[in-house]
Amino acid sequence: MSPAQTNVWVPVCCDRVMRFNMFVPQGGAAYGALVCTVCSKNVTFELESLLDLDAYGEGARVLNMLGSPKPPKVDRPKAAAEDRLNDQTL
Ligand SMILES: [Zn+2]
């Protein structure tokens, strides 16, 4: 496994990891919802079948993002975040 594969993007709002739930409505298209447990900001994720990123503009890339329905209810430590910024595997 290369070092890049050991990293994952974590969605953060209000210093907390955001919660991610997936929904599969009967007869409808599956979707995901990313929610901040502090301020209730939410982002909807829709499925896309695609490998042609050109339509999404320059710099578009597929991210390896963590989606947890029960993320830890603790603030993200700032010092650790700075350590990760120095990570050379991006
Ligand atoms: Zn928030």
PDB file of the backbone (N, CA, C, O) and the ligand in Angstrom, with CONECT records:
HET     ZN  A 101       1
ATOM      1  N   MET A   1       0.852  -1.192   0.000  1.00  0.00           N
ATOM      2  CA  MET A   1       0.000   0.000   0.000  1.00  0.00           C
ATOM      3  C   MET A   1       0.884   1.236   0.000  1.00  0.00           C
ATOM      4  O   MET A   1       1.783   1.348   0.833  1.00  0.00           O
ATOM      5  N   SER A   2       0.648   2.162  -0.913  1.00  0.00           N
ATOM      6  CA  SER A   2       1.445   3.392  -0.960  1.00  0.00           C
ATOM      7  C   SER A   2       0.992   4.343   0.138  1.00  0.00           C
ATOM      8  O   SER A   2      -0.141   4.244   0.609  1.00  0.00           O
ATOM      9  N   PRO A   3       1.873   5.280   0.559  1.00  0.00           N
ATOM     10  CA  PRO A   3       1.517   6.200   1.635  1.00  0.00           C
ATOM     11  C   PRO A   3       0.244   6.991   1.342  1.00  0.00           C
ATOM     12  O   PRO A   3      -0.530   7.278   2.256  1.00  0.00           O
ATOM     13  N   ALA A   4       0.018   7.348   0.062  1.00  0.00           N
ATOM     14  CA  ALA A   4      -1.158   8.150  -0.273  1.00  0.00           C
ATOM     15  C   ALA A   4      -2.443   7.435   0.123  1.00  0.00           C
ATOM     16  O   ALA A   4      -3.432   8.075   0.480  1.00  0.00           O
ATOM     17  N   GLN A   5      -2.426   6.118   0.059  1.00  0.00           N
ATOM     18  CA  GLN A   5      -3.645   5.374   0.367  1.00  0.00           C
ATOM     19  C   GLN A   5      -3.937   5.292   1.853  1.00  0.00           C
ATOM     20  O   GLN A   5      -4.997   4.806   2.247  1.00  0.00           O
ATOM     21  N   THR A   6      -3.011   5.760   2.689  1.00  0.00           N
ATOM     22  CA  THR A   6      -3.270   5.728   4.124  1.00  0.00           C
ATOM     23  C   THR A   6      -3.971   6.996   4.584  1.00  0.00           C
ATOM     24  O   THR A   6      -4.365   7.101   5.746  1.00  0.00           O
ATOM     25  N   ASN A   7      -4.134   7.976   3.670  1.00  0.00           N
ATOM     26  CA  ASN A   7      -4.809   9.218   4.023  1.00  0.00           C
ATOM     27  C   ASN A   7      -6.255   9.203   3.573  1.00  0.00           C
ATOM     28  O   ASN A   7      -6.624   8.559   2.591  1.00  0.00           O
ATOM     29  N   VAL A   8      -7.064   9.940   4.330  1.00  0.00           N
ATOM     30  CA  VAL A   8      -8.463  10.057   3.967  1.00  0.00           C
ATOM     31  C   VAL A   8      -8.908  11.477   4.310  1.00  0.00           C
ATOM     32  O   VAL A   8      -8.467  12.032   5.316  1.00  0.00           O
ATOM     33  N   TRP A   9      -9.774  12.070   3.491  1.00  0.00           N
ATOM     34  CA  TRP A   9     -10.302  13.399   3.797  1.00  0.00           C
ATOM     35  C   TRP A   9     -11.431  13.264   4.798  1.00  0.00           C
ATOM     36  O   TRP A   9     -12.260  12.360   4.697  1.00  0.00           O
ATOM     37  N   VAL A  10     -11.457  14.166   5.763  1.00  0.00           N
ATOM     38  CA  VAL A  10     -12.494  14.145   6.789  1.00  0.00           C
ATOM     39  C   VAL A  10     -13.272  15.460   6.705  1.00  0.00           C
ATOM     40  O   VAL A  10     -12.675  16.530   6.819  1.00  0.00           O
ATOM     41  N   PRO A  11     -14.584  15.401   6.510  1.00  0.00           N
ATOM     42  CA  PRO A  11     -15.388  16.627   6.443  1.00  0.00           C
ATOM     43  C   PRO A  11     -15.556  17.238   7.834  1.00  0.00           C
ATOM     44  O   PRO A  11     -15.986  16.561   8.768  1.00  0.00           O
ATOM     45  N   VAL A  12     -15.211  18.529   7.966  1.00  0.00           N
ATOM     46  CA  VAL A  12     -15.232  19.172   9.278  1.00  0.00           C
ATOM     47  C   VAL A  12     -16.072  20.446   9.232  1.00  0.00           C
ATOM     48  O   VAL A  12     -16.008  21.203   8.264  1.00  0.00           O
ATOM     49  N   CYS A  13     -16.861  20.679  10.284  1.00  0.00           N
ATOM     50  CA  CYS A  13     -17.593  21.930  10.466  1.00  0.00           C
ATOM     51  C   CYS A  13     -17.668  22.180  11.963  1.00  0.00           C
ATOM     52  O   CYS A  13     -17.880  21.247  12.737  1.00  0.00           O
ATOM     53  N   CYS A  14     -17.497  23.432  12.378  1.00  0.00           N
ATOM     54  CA  CYS A  14     -17.538  23.773  13.800  1.00  0.00           C
ATOM     55  C   CYS A  14     -16.550  22.925  14.612  1.00  0.00           C
ATOM     56  O   CYS A  14     -16.846  22.533  15.741  1.00  0.00           O
ATOM     57  N   ASP A  15     -15.381  22.646  14.035  1.00  0.00           N
ATOM     58  CA  ASP A  15     -14.325  21.871  14.694  1.00  0.00           C
ATOM     59  C   ASP A  15     -14.710  20.428  14.989  1.00  0.00           C
ATOM     60  O   ASP A  15     -14.030  19.743  15.753  1.00  0.00           O
ATOM     61  N   ARG A  16     -15.798  19.966  14.385  1.00  0.00           N
ATOM     62  CA  ARG A  16     -16.209  18.568  14.576  1.00  0.00           C
ATOM     63  C   ARG A  16     -16.252  17.851  13.240  1.00  0.00           C
ATOM     64  O   ARG A  16     -16.459  18.455  12.188  1.00  0.00           O
ATOM     65  N   VAL A  17     -16.049  16.547  13.317  1.00  0.00           N
ATOM     66  CA  VAL A  17     -16.215  15.746  12.103  1.00  0.00           C
ATOM     67  C   VAL A  17     -17.702  15.667  11.796  1.00  0.00           C
ATOM     68  O   VAL A  17     -18.505  15.361  12.677  1.00  0.00           O
ATOM     69  N   MET A  18     -18.072  15.943  10.550  1.00  0.00           N
ATOM     70  CA  MET A  18     -19.481  15.928  10.169  1.00  0.00           C
ATOM     71  C   MET A  18     -19.993  14.501  10.045  1.00  0.00           C
ATOM     72  O   MET A  18     -19.238  13.569   9.767  1.00  0.00           O
ATOM     73  N   ARG A  19     -21.301  14.356  10.260  1.00  0.00           N
ATOM     74  CA  ARG A  19     -21.941  13.041  10.189  1.00  0.00           C
ATOM     75  C   ARG A  19     -22.413  12.780   8.769  1.00  0.00           C
ATOM     76  O   ARG A  19     -22.923  13.677   8.098  1.00  0.00           O
ATOM     77  N   PHE A  20     -22.240  11.550   8.319  1.00  0.00           N
ATOM     78  CA  PHE A  20     -22.683  11.210   6.970  1.00  0.00           C
ATOM     79  C   PHE A  20     -23.640  10.031   7.012  1.00  0.00           C
ATOM     80  O   PHE A  20     -23.319   8.977   7.561  1.00  0.00           O
ATOM     81  N   ASN A  21     -24.814  10.216   6.431  1.00  0.00           N
ATOM     82  CA  ASN A  21     -25.774   9.128   6.326  1.00  0.00           C
ATOM     83  C   ASN A  21     -26.155   8.920   4.867  1.00  0.00           C
ATOM     84  O   ASN A  21     -26.183   9.860   4.072  1.00  0.00           O
ATOM     85  N   MET A  22     -26.443   7.679   4.538  1.00  0.00           N
ATOM     86  CA  MET A  22     -26.858   7.354   3.182  1.00  0.00           C
ATOM     87  C   MET A  22     -28.320   6.935   3.202  1.00  0.00           C
ATOM     88  O   MET A  22     -28.771   6.246   4.117  1.00  0.00           O
ATOM     89  N   PHE A  23     -29.051   7.360   2.180  1.00  0.00           N
ATOM     90  CA  PHE A  23     -30.480   7.051   2.115  1.00  0.00           C
ATOM     91  C   PHE A  23     -30.805   6.410   0.773  1.00  0.00           C
ATOM     92  O   PHE A  23     -30.316   6.830  -0.276  1.00  0.00           O
ATOM     93  N   VAL A  24     -31.639   5.390   0.836  1.00  0.00           N
ATOM     94  CA  VAL A  24     -32.079   4.733  -0.389  1.00  0.00           C
ATOM     95  C   VAL A  24     -33.600   4.709  -0.387  1.00  0.00           C
ATOM     96  O   VAL A  24     -34.203   3.721   0.032  1.00  0.00           O
ATOM     97  N   PRO A  25     -34.238   5.806  -0.860  1.00  0.00           N
ATOM     98  CA  PRO A  25     -35.704   5.854  -0.844  1.00  0.00           C
ATOM     99  C   PRO A  25     -36.283   4.846  -1.817  1.00  0.00           C
ATOM    100  O   PRO A  25     -35.716   4.598  -2.881  1.00  0.00           O
ATOM    101  N   GLN A  26     -37.438   4.254  -1.440  1.00  0.00           N
ATOM    102  CA  GLN A  26     -38.082   3.285  -2.330  1.00  0.00           C
ATOM    103  C   GLN A  26     -38.471   3.966  -3.629  1.00  0.00           C
ATOM    104  O   GLN A  26     -39.162   4.985  -3.631  1.00  0.00           O
ATOM    105  N   GLY A  27     -38.020   3.394  -4.726  1.00  0.00           N
ATOM    106  CA  GLY A  27     -38.359   3.930  -6.027  1.00  0.00           C
ATOM    107  C   GLY A  27     -37.639   5.215  -6.377  1.00  0.00           C
ATOM    108  O   GLY A  27     -37.925   5.824  -7.408  1.00  0.00           O
ATOM    109  N   GLY A  28     -36.708   5.639  -5.533  1.00  0.00           N
ATOM    110  CA  GLY A  28     -35.977   6.871  -5.815  1.00  0.00           C
ATOM    111  C   GLY A  28     -34.486   6.618  -5.886  1.00  0.00           C
ATOM    112  O   GLY A  28     -34.013   5.503  -5.666  1.00  0.00           O
ATOM    113  N   ALA A  29     -33.767   7.659  -6.191  1.00  0.00           N
ATOM    114  CA  ALA A  29     -32.319   7.538  -6.301  1.00  0.00           C
ATOM    115  C   ALA A  29     -31.674   7.669  -4.922  1.00  0.00           C
ATOM    116  O   ALA A  29     -32.080   8.496  -4.106  1.00  0.00           O
ATOM    117  N   ALA A  30     -30.673   6.846  -4.683  1.00  0.00           N
ATOM    118  CA  ALA A  30     -29.946   6.913  -3.418  1.00  0.00           C
ATOM    119  C   ALA A  30     -29.213   8.253  -3.312  1.00  0.00           C
ATOM    120  O   ALA A  30     -28.762   8.807  -4.314  1.00  0.00           O
ATOM    121  N   TYR A  31     -29.103   8.757  -2.096  1.00  0.00           N
ATOM    122  CA  TYR A  31     -28.350   9.983  -1.886  1.00  0.00           C
ATOM    123  C   TYR A  31     -27.710   9.950  -0.509  1.00  0.00           C
ATOM    124  O   TYR A  31     -28.054   9.123   0.336  1.00  0.00           O
ATOM    125  N   GLY A  32     -26.783  10.855  -0.302  1.00  0.00           N
ATOM    126  CA  GLY A  32     -26.107  10.939   0.982  1.00  0.00           C
ATOM    127  C   GLY A  32     -26.301  12.324   1.575  1.00  0.00           C
ATOM    128  O   GLY A  32     -26.515  13.296   0.850  1.00  0.00           O
ATOM    129  N   ALA A  33     -26.225  12.408   2.889  1.00  0.00           N
ATOM    130  CA  ALA A  33     -26.353  13.697   3.560  1.00  0.00           C
ATOM    131  C   ALA A  33     -25.234  13.852   4.579  1.00  0.00           C
ATOM    132  O   ALA A  33     -25.042  13.017   5.463  1.00  0.00           O
ATOM    133  N   LEU A  34     -24.507  14.945   4.422  1.00  0.00           N
ATOM    134  CA  LEU A  34     -23.426  15.278   5.336  1.00  0.00           C
ATOM    135  C   LEU A  34     -23.964  16.377   6.243  1.00  0.00           C
ATOM    136  O   LEU A  34     -24.396  17.422   5.756  1.00  0.00           O
ATOM    137  N   VAL A  35     -23.943  16.156   7.550  1.00  0.00           N
ATOM    138  CA  VAL A  35     -24.565  17.100   8.477  1.00  0.00           C
ATOM    139  C   VAL A  35     -23.610  17.465   9.604  1.00  0.00           C
ATOM    140  O   VAL A  35     -22.919  16.610  10.159  1.00  0.00           O
ATOM    141  N   CYS A  36     -23.587  18.755   9.930  1.00  0.00           N
ATOM    142  CA  CYS A  36     -22.833  19.217  11.098  1.00  0.00           C
ATOM    143  C   CYS A  36     -23.709  19.041  12.321  1.00  0.00           C
ATOM    144  O   CYS A  36     -24.835  19.538  12.359  1.00  0.00           O
ATOM    145  N   THR A  37     -23.198  18.335  13.323  1.00  0.00           N
ATOM    146  CA  THR A  37     -24.001  18.061  14.517  1.00  0.00           C
ATOM    147  C   THR A  37     -24.087  19.278  15.424  1.00  0.00           C
ATOM    148  O   THR A  37     -24.846  19.273  16.394  1.00  0.00           O
ATOM    149  N   VAL A  38     -23.308  20.336  15.119  1.00  0.00           N
ATOM    150  CA  VAL A  38     -23.341  21.538  15.950  1.00  0.00           C
ATOM    151  C   VAL A  38     -24.268  22.592  15.346  1.00  0.00           C
ATOM    152  O   VAL A  38     -25.180  23.065  16.025  1.00  0.00           O
ATOM    153  N   CYS A  39     -24.051  22.972  14.072  1.00  0.00           N
ATOM    154  CA  CYS A  39     -24.836  24.057  13.471  1.00  0.00           C
ATOM    155  C   CYS A  39     -25.867  23.554  12.456  1.00  0.00           C
ATOM    156  O   CYS A  39     -26.604  24.351  11.875  1.00  0.00           O
ATOM    157  N   SER A  40     -25.921  22.254  12.245  1.00  0.00           N
ATOM    158  CA  SER A  40     -26.889  21.624  11.344  1.00  0.00           C
ATOM    159  C   SER A  40     -26.693  21.959   9.871  1.00  0.00           C
ATOM    160  O   SER A  40     -27.565  21.672   9.051  1.00  0.00           O
ATOM    161  N   LYS A  41     -25.558  22.565   9.529  1.00  0.00           N
ATOM    162  CA  LYS A  41     -25.257  22.761   8.112  1.00  0.00           C
ATOM    163  C   LYS A  41     -25.298  21.398   7.424  1.00  0.00           C
ATOM    164  O   LYS A  41     -24.784  20.412   7.953  1.00  0.00           O
ATOM    165  N   ASN A  42     -25.905  21.350   6.256  1.00  0.00           N
ATOM    166  CA  ASN A  42     -25.935  20.054   5.586  1.00  0.00           C
ATOM    167  C   ASN A  42     -25.641  20.162   4.103  1.00  0.00           C
ATOM    168  O   ASN A  42     -25.923  21.173   3.458  1.00  0.00           O
ATOM    169  N   VAL A  43     -25.067  19.092   3.586  1.00  0.00           N
ATOM    170  CA  VAL A  43     -24.655  19.009   2.196  1.00  0.00           C
ATOM    171  C   VAL A  43     -25.196  17.694   1.654  1.00  0.00           C
ATOM    172  O   VAL A  43     -25.056  16.648   2.288  1.00  0.00           O
ATOM    173  N   THR A  44     -25.810  17.750   0.490  1.00  0.00           N
ATOM    174  CA  THR A  44     -26.358  16.531  -0.107  1.00  0.00           C
ATOM    175  C   THR A  44     -25.388  15.955  -1.124  1.00  0.00           C
ATOM    176  O   THR A  44     -24.797  16.684  -1.919  1.00  0.00           O
ATOM    177  N   PHE A  45     -25.235  14.656  -1.089  1.00  0.00           N
ATOM    178  CA  PHE A  45     -24.377  13.957  -2.049  1.00  0.00           C
ATOM    179  C   PHE A  45     -25.258  13.133  -2.979  1.00  0.00           C
ATOM    180  O   PHE A  45     -26.083  12.340  -2.526  1.00  0.00           O
ATOM    181  N   GLU A  46     -25.078  13.325  -4.265  1.00  0.00           N
ATOM    182  CA  GLU A  46     -25.804  12.517  -5.238  1.00  0.00           C
ATOM    183  C   GLU A  46     -24.822  11.590  -5.942  1.00  0.00           C
ATOM    184  O   GLU A  46     -23.662  11.935  -6.168  1.00  0.00           O
ATOM    185  N   LEU A  47     -25.316  10.415  -6.278  1.00  0.00           N
ATOM    186  CA  LEU A  47     -24.463   9.456  -6.970  1.00  0.00           C
ATOM    187  C   LEU A  47     -24.227   9.902  -8.397  1.00  0.00           C
ATOM    188  O   LEU A  47     -25.118  10.456  -9.040  1.00  0.00           O
ATOM    189  N   GLU A  48     -23.042   9.661  -8.882  1.00  0.00           N
ATOM    190  CA  GLU A  48     -22.694   9.971 -10.258  1.00  0.00           C
ATOM    191  C   GLU A  48     -21.936   8.790 -10.829  1.00  0.00           C
ATOM    192  O   GLU A  48     -21.004   8.277 -10.211  1.00  0.00           O
ATOM    193  N   SER A  49     -22.334   8.374 -11.985  1.00  0.00           N
ATOM    194  CA  SER A  49     -21.594   7.330 -12.669  1.00  0.00           C
ATOM    195  C   SER A  49     -20.714   8.011 -13.687  1.00  0.00           C
ATOM    196  O   SER A  49     -21.181   8.439 -14.743  1.00  0.00           O
ATOM    197  N   LEU A  50     -19.446   8.109 -13.369  1.00  0.00           N
ATOM    198  CA  LEU A  50     -18.604   8.915 -14.234  1.00  0.00           C
ATOM    199  C   LEU A  50     -17.134   8.652 -14.025  1.00  0.00           C
ATOM    200  O   LEU A  50     -16.674   8.433 -12.905  1.00  0.00           O
ATOM    201  N   LEU A  51     -16.416   8.677 -15.109  1.00  0.00           N
ATOM    202  CA  LEU A  51     -14.977   8.691 -14.972  1.00  0.00           C
ATOM    203  C   LEU A  51     -14.402   9.840 -15.780  1.00  0.00           C
ATOM    204  O   LEU A  51     -13.194  10.073 -15.758  1.00  0.00           O
ATOM    205  N   ASP A  52     -15.257  10.559 -16.489  1.00  0.00           N
ATOM    206  CA  ASP A  52     -14.809  11.706 -17.267  1.00  0.00           C
ATOM    207  C   ASP A  52     -14.979  12.971 -16.427  1.00  0.00           C
ATOM    208  O   ASP A  52     -16.073  13.528 -16.336  1.00  0.00           O
ATOM    209  N   LEU A  53     -13.879  13.412 -15.815  1.00  0.00           N
ATOM    210  CA  LEU A  53     -13.949  14.562 -14.911  1.00  0.00           C
ATOM    211  C   LEU A  53     -13.900  15.892 -15.649  1.00  0.00           C
ATOM    212  O   LEU A  53     -14.061  16.945 -15.031  1.00  0.00           O
ATOM    213  N   ASP A  54     -13.681  15.861 -16.958  1.00  0.00           N
ATOM    214  CA  ASP A  54     -13.530  17.108 -17.713  1.00  0.00           C
ATOM    215  C   ASP A  54     -14.721  18.042 -17.540  1.00  0.00           C
ATOM    216  O   ASP A  54     -14.559  19.261 -17.483  1.00  0.00           O
ATOM    217  N   ALA A  55     -15.917  17.465 -17.456  1.00  0.00           N
ATOM    218  CA  ALA A  55     -17.124  18.283 -17.344  1.00  0.00           C
ATOM    219  C   ALA A  55     -17.161  19.065 -16.038  1.00  0.00           C
ATOM    220  O   ALA A  55     -17.946  20.004 -15.905  1.00  0.00           O
ATOM    221  N   TYR A  56     -16.329  18.695 -15.075  1.00  0.00           N
ATOM    222  CA  TYR A  56     -16.358  19.344 -13.765  1.00  0.00           C
ATOM    223  C   TYR A  56     -15.272  20.406 -13.592  1.00  0.00           C
ATOM    224  O   TYR A  56     -15.087  20.952 -12.504  1.00  0.00           O
ATOM    225  N   GLY A  57     -14.571  20.683 -14.665  1.00  0.00           N
ATOM    226  CA  GLY A  57     -13.622  21.790 -14.606  1.00  0.00           C
ATOM    227  C   GLY A  57     -12.229  21.384 -14.177  1.00  0.00           C
ATOM    228  O   GLY A  57     -11.989  20.270 -13.712  1.00  0.00           O
ATOM    229  N   GLU A  58     -11.330  22.320 -14.348  1.00  0.00           N
ATOM    230  CA  GLU A  58      -9.931  22.102 -14.046  1.00  0.00           C
ATOM    231  C   GLU A  58      -9.736  21.789 -12.561  1.00  0.00           C
ATOM    232  O   GLU A  58     -10.348  22.427 -11.704  1.00  0.00           O
ATOM    233  N   GLY A  59      -8.905  20.831 -12.267  1.00  0.00           N
ATOM    234  CA  GLY A  59      -8.601  20.516 -10.874  1.00  0.00           C
ATOM    235  C   GLY A  59      -9.581  19.551 -10.233  1.00  0.00           C
ATOM    236  O   GLY A  59      -9.403  19.167  -9.077  1.00  0.00           O
ATOM    237  N   ALA A  60     -10.621  19.151 -10.971  1.00  0.00           N
ATOM    238  CA  ALA A  60     -11.587  18.221 -10.400  1.00  0.00           C
ATOM    239  C   ALA A  60     -10.911  16.882 -10.152  1.00  0.00           C
ATOM    240  O   ALA A  60     -10.145  16.399 -10.986  1.00  0.00           O
ATOM    241  N   ARG A  61     -11.194  16.297  -9.020  1.00  0.00           N
ATOM    242  CA  ARG A  61     -10.613  14.990  -8.709  1.00  0.00           C
ATOM    243  C   ARG A  61     -11.551  14.221  -7.806  1.00  0.00           C
ATOM    244  O   ARG A  61     -12.386  14.796  -7.108  1.00  0.00           O
ATOM    245  N   VAL A  62     -11.397  12.916  -7.832  1.00  0.00           N
ATOM    246  CA  VAL A  62     -12.197  12.068  -6.970  1.00  0.00           C
ATOM    247  C   VAL A  62     -11.477  11.956  -5.634  1.00  0.00           C
ATOM    248  O   VAL A  62     -10.306  11.581  -5.579  1.00  0.00           O
ATOM    249  N   LEU A  63     -12.180  12.282  -4.565  1.00  0.00           N
ATOM    250  CA  LEU A  63     -11.572  12.283  -3.241  1.00  0.00           C
ATOM    251  C   LEU A  63     -11.904  11.008  -2.475  1.00  0.00           C
ATOM    252  O   LEU A  63     -12.970  10.416  -2.644  1.00  0.00           O
ATOM    253  N   ASN A  64     -10.987  10.618  -1.655  1.00  0.00           N
ATOM    254  CA  ASN A  64     -11.198   9.507  -0.745  1.00  0.00           C
ATOM    255  C   ASN A  64     -11.653  10.106   0.581  1.00  0.00           C
ATOM    256  O   ASN A  64     -10.828  10.501   1.406  1.00  0.00           O
ATOM    257  N   MET A  65     -12.976  10.171   0.784  1.00  0.00           N
ATOM    258  CA  MET A  65     -13.516  10.878   1.946  1.00  0.00           C
ATOM    259  C   MET A  65     -14.186   9.927   2.928  1.00  0.00           C
ATOM    260  O   MET A  65     -14.875   8.985   2.537  1.00  0.00           O
ATOM    261  N   LEU A  66     -13.970  10.189   4.189  1.00  0.00           N
ATOM    262  CA  LEU A  66     -14.580   9.379   5.235  1.00  0.00           C
ATOM    263  C   LEU A  66     -16.036   9.798   5.428  1.00  0.00           C
ATOM    264  O   LEU A  66     -16.328  10.988   5.545  1.00  0.00           O
ATOM    265  N   GLY A  67     -16.943   8.834   5.462  1.00  0.00           N
ATOM    266  CA  GLY A  67     -18.344   9.135   5.748  1.00  0.00           C
ATOM    267  C   GLY A  67     -18.795   8.289   6.915  1.00  0.00           C
ATOM    268  O   GLY A  67     -19.033   7.092   6.761  1.00  0.00           O
ATOM    269  N   SER A  68     -18.915   8.901   8.089  1.00  0.00           N
ATOM    270  CA  SER A  68     -19.272   8.142   9.280  1.00  0.00           C
ATOM    271  C   SER A  68     -20.616   8.588   9.837  1.00  0.00           C
ATOM    272  O   SER A  68     -20.825   9.781  10.056  1.00  0.00           O
ATOM    273  N   PRO A  69     -21.541   7.643  10.071  1.00  0.00           N
ATOM    274  CA  PRO A  69     -22.823   8.016  10.674  1.00  0.00           C
ATOM    275  C   PRO A  69     -22.679   8.368  12.152  1.00  0.00           C
ATOM    276  O   PRO A  69     -23.550   9.031  12.716  1.00  0.00           O
ATOM    277  N   LYS A  70     -21.593   7.934  12.784  1.00  0.00           N
ATOM    278  CA  LYS A  70     -21.390   8.228  14.214  1.00  0.00           C
ATOM    279  C   LYS A  70     -19.960   8.679  14.465  1.00  0.00           C
ATOM    280  O   LYS A  70     -19.188   7.960  15.099  1.00  0.00           O
ATOM    281  N   PRO A  71     -19.593   9.870  13.972  1.00  0.00           N
ATOM    282  CA  PRO A  71     -18.221  10.349  14.203  1.00  0.00           C
ATOM    283  C   PRO A  71     -18.021  10.723  15.664  1.00  0.00           C
ATOM    284  O   PRO A  71     -18.991  10.972  16.381  1.00  0.00           O
ATOM    285  N   PRO A  72     -16.771  10.765  16.108  1.00  0.00           N
ATOM    286  CA  PRO A  72     -16.494  11.118  17.509  1.00  0.00           C
ATOM    287  C   PRO A  72     -17.010  12.512  17.840  1.00  0.00           C
ATOM    288  O   PRO A  72     -16.854  13.439  17.046  1.00  0.00           O
ATOM    289  N   LYS A  73     -17.627  12.663  19.014  1.00  0.00           N
ATOM    290  CA  LYS A  73     -18.188  13.947  19.426  1.00  0.00           C
ATOM    291  C   LYS A  73     -17.162  14.761  20.202  1.00  0.00           C
ATOM    292  O   LYS A  73     -17.435  15.217  21.313  1.00  0.00           O
ATOM    293  N   VAL A  74     -15.999  14.940  19.623  1.00  0.00           N
ATOM    294  CA  VAL A  74     -14.952  15.727  20.269  1.00  0.00           C
ATOM    295  C   VAL A  74     -14.380  16.706  19.261  1.00  0.00           C
ATOM    296  O   VAL A  74     -14.403  16.454  18.056  1.00  0.00           O
ATOM    297  N   ASP A  75     -13.865  17.829  19.758  1.00  0.00           N
ATOM    298  CA  ASP A  75     -13.253  18.804  18.868  1.00  0.00           C
ATOM    299  C   ASP A  75     -12.023  18.202  18.206  1.00  0.00           C
ATOM    300  O   ASP A  75     -11.309  17.392  18.797  1.00  0.00           O
ATOM    301  N   ARG A  76     -11.792  18.617  16.965  1.00  0.00           N
ATOM    302  CA  ARG A  76     -10.587  18.194  16.267  1.00  0.00           C
ATOM    303  C   ARG A  76      -9.409  18.967  16.834  1.00  0.00           C
ATOM    304  O   ARG A  76      -9.423  20.198  16.822  1.00  0.00           O
ATOM    305  N   PRO A  77      -8.375  18.265  17.336  1.00  0.00           N
ATOM    306  CA  PRO A  77      -7.230  18.992  17.897  1.00  0.00           C
ATOM    307  C   PRO A  77      -6.453  19.723  16.809  1.00  0.00           C
ATOM    308  O   PRO A  77      -6.072  19.123  15.804  1.00  0.00           O
ATOM    309  N   LYS A  78      -6.212  21.047  17.012  1.00  0.00           N
ATOM    310  CA  LYS A  78      -5.545  21.865  15.998  1.00  0.00           C
ATOM    311  C   LYS A  78      -4.104  21.429  15.751  1.00  0.00           C
ATOM    312  O   LYS A  78      -3.635  21.445  14.613  1.00  0.00           O
ATOM    313  N   ALA A  79      -3.402  21.041  16.811  1.00  0.00           N
ATOM    314  CA  ALA A  79      -1.988  20.664  16.662  1.00  0.00           C
ATOM    315  C   ALA A  79      -1.847  19.484  15.719  1.00  0.00           C
ATOM    316  O   ALA A  79      -0.952  19.454  14.875  1.00  0.00           O
ATOM    317  N   ALA A  80      -2.734  18.517  15.868  1.00  0.00           N
ATOM    318  CA  ALA A  80      -2.677  17.339  15.011  1.00  0.00           C
ATOM    319  C   ALA A  80      -2.946  17.727  13.563  1.00  0.00           C
ATOM    320  O   ALA A  80      -2.363  17.156  12.642  1.00  0.00           O
ATOM    321  N   ALA A  81      -3.838  18.708  13.364  1.00  0.00           N
ATOM    322  CA  ALA A  81      -4.158  19.143  12.003  1.00  0.00           C
ATOM    323  C   ALA A  81      -2.921  19.734  11.337  1.00  0.00           C
ATOM    324  O   ALA A  81      -2.693  19.526  10.146  1.00  0.00           O
ATOM    325  N   GLU A  82      -2.131  20.465  12.101  1.00  0.00           N
ATOM    326  CA  GLU A  82      -0.912  21.054  11.530  1.00  0.00           C
ATOM    327  C   GLU A  82       0.103  19.981  11.166  1.00  0.00           C
ATOM    328  O   GLU A  82       0.802  20.096  10.159  1.00  0.00           O
ATOM    329  N   ASP A  83       0.183  18.945  11.978  1.00  0.00           N
ATOM    330  CA  ASP A  83       1.061  17.820  11.637  1.00  0.00           C
ATOM    331  C   ASP A  83       0.654  17.234  10.292  1.00  0.00           C
ATOM    332  O   ASP A  83       1.496  16.914   9.453  1.00  0.00           O
ATOM    333  N   ARG A  84      -0.653  17.102  10.109  1.00  0.00           N
ATOM    334  CA  ARG A  84      -1.124  16.486   8.870  1.00  0.00           C
ATOM    335  C   ARG A  84      -0.851  17.371   7.670  1.00  0.00           C
ATOM    336  O   ARG A  84      -0.665  16.872   6.561  1.00  0.00           O
ATOM    337  N   LEU A  85      -0.825  18.708   7.883  1.00  0.00           N
ATOM    338  CA  LEU A  85      -0.519  19.612   6.783  1.00  0.00           C
ATOM    339  C   LEU A  85       0.887  19.377   6.246  1.00  0.00           C
ATOM    340  O   LEU A  85       1.165  19.614   5.071  1.00  0.00           O
ATOM    341  N   ASN A  86       1.767  18.907   7.124  1.00  0.00           N
ATOM    342  CA  ASN A  86       3.145  18.654   6.713  1.00  0.00           C
ATOM    343  C   ASN A  86       3.296  17.314   6.007  1.00  0.00           C
ATOM    344  O   ASN A  86       4.379  16.952   5.549  1.00  0.00           O
ATOM    345  N   ASP A  87       2.205  16.598   5.930  1.00  0.00           N
ATOM    346  CA  ASP A  87       2.240  15.304   5.259  1.00  0.00           C
ATOM    347  C   ASP A  87       2.616  15.492   3.799  1.00  0.00           C
ATOM    348  O   ASP A  87       2.029  16.321   3.103  1.00  0.00           O
ATOM    349  N   GLN A  88       3.582  14.735   3.340  1.00  0.00           N
ATOM    350  CA  GLN A  88       4.057  14.883   1.969  1.00  0.00           C
ATOM    351  C   GLN A  88       3.386  13.917   1.000  1.00  0.00           C
ATOM    352  O   GLN A  88       3.800  13.803  -0.154  1.00  0.00           O
ATOM    353  N   THR A  89       2.371  13.235   1.457  1.00  0.00           N
ATOM    354  CA  THR A  89       1.780  12.200   0.608  1.00  0.00           C
ATOM    355  C   THR A  89       0.586  12.694  -0.194  1.00  0.00           C
ATOM    356  O   THR A  89      -0.039  11.900  -0.897  1.00  0.00           O
ATOM    357  N   LEU A  90       0.246  13.987  -0.114  1.00  0.00           N
ATOM    358  CA  LEU A  90      -0.895  14.513  -0.868  1.00  0.00           C
ATOM    359  C   LEU A  90      -0.626  14.470  -2.360  1.00  0.00           C
ATOM    360  O   LEU A  90      -1.477  14.873  -3.153  1.00  0.00           O
TER     361      LEU A  90
HETATM  362 ZN    ZN A 101     -21.170  23.535  11.785  1.00  0.00          ZN2+
END
